Amino acid sequence: MTFICKRVRSFWAAPLPARSQQIAVTPSTWTTARWVLSAVGLYKERTMQLPINHFKRALDEKRPQIGLWLGLCSPYSAELLAGAGFDWLLIDGEHAPNDLQTILGQLQAIAPYSSQTVVRPPWNDPVRVKQILDIGAQTILLPMVQSAEEARLAVQSTRYPPNGIRGVGSALARASRWNRITDYLDQADSEMCVLVQIETRLGLSNLAEILTVEGVDGVFIGPADLSADMGFPGQPNHPEVQQAIERAISQIIAANKAPGILMATQDMARHYLSLGVLFVAVGVDTTLLCKAAEALAKQFYPLSAQTERPDSSSPETSDKNAVY
């Protein structure tokens, strides 16, 4: 404080021209001013906070979350759907033609809204997972997980050393707001939500071991691939497939993990919710657009003109194929 008092006295004792020069804010004077104002409670350093993963919190609290699948690869459509009221939106990098830039744009577009984002990379690959986390994803769905070893790799890919293998590049990362979140490296792991996707008979046979992996928050059942692997392609509602899915859901709940599924028919979605499934995707943006466009077109064309036009029963838009 003595130093500050001397600086103030010298300022007022100086001639006016010299005083004007001293007013110029330099890094050292601004640092001093911040220190003084902080000491007397008139200034508080503004720091950015790590976003809370509300989706992870909801699963921990056993609150059902209703979601929508995004495959249009557009920030514009993603923002439109972010305002629709879904709890979560999945940005699909496995089957939709998304790349890092389109995923980034959709994360940015959805961020101001209450809908939470889940990102599915094309594979359980630590390099791709690292890139997706660095652009801001906090919840990630890893496809085709078939063993406890693969589930552990999924978890390790989302954790910084010594708890995992995620590379440190926070100065370049939107996730850390380019190091403006000063404690990002210390806090990031706690907000990560890891969902693994079971969609083969091998995955089902290893489900008990997968459920023991620490850091796995939820297990998503993929009806389309599972039905194909079981010998019933395009028939996710086949009784044998449904029995396998329901057994898996019971196992997941018993292990205190969150079960998830996508089923684009309302009756089946409600059925899974009644079984205790916590995160349920109830539609796909591409399917919604196709069906709405076709329905509108039919209102203005005679039936005879529809012979060469796809309709809602075509493979591209049928509900039975709208499950992943």
Secondary structure, DSSP 4 states (H G I P E B T S, - for coil): -HHHHHHHHHHHHS-HHHHHHHHS--HHHHHHHHHHHHHTTS-------PPP-HHHHHHHTT--EEEEEE-S--HHHHHHHHTTT-SEEEEESSSS---HHHHHHHHHHHTTSSPEEEEE-SSS-HHHHHHHHHTT--EEEES---SHHHHHHHHHHTS-TTS------GGG-TTTTTTTSTTHHHHGGGG-EEEEEE-SHHHHHTHHHHTTSTTEEEEEE-HHHHHHHTT-TT-TTSHHHHHHHHHHHHHHHHTT-EEEEE--SHHHHHHHHHTT-SEEEEEEHHHHHHHHHHHHHHTTS-GGGGTTS--TTSTTT-GGGS--
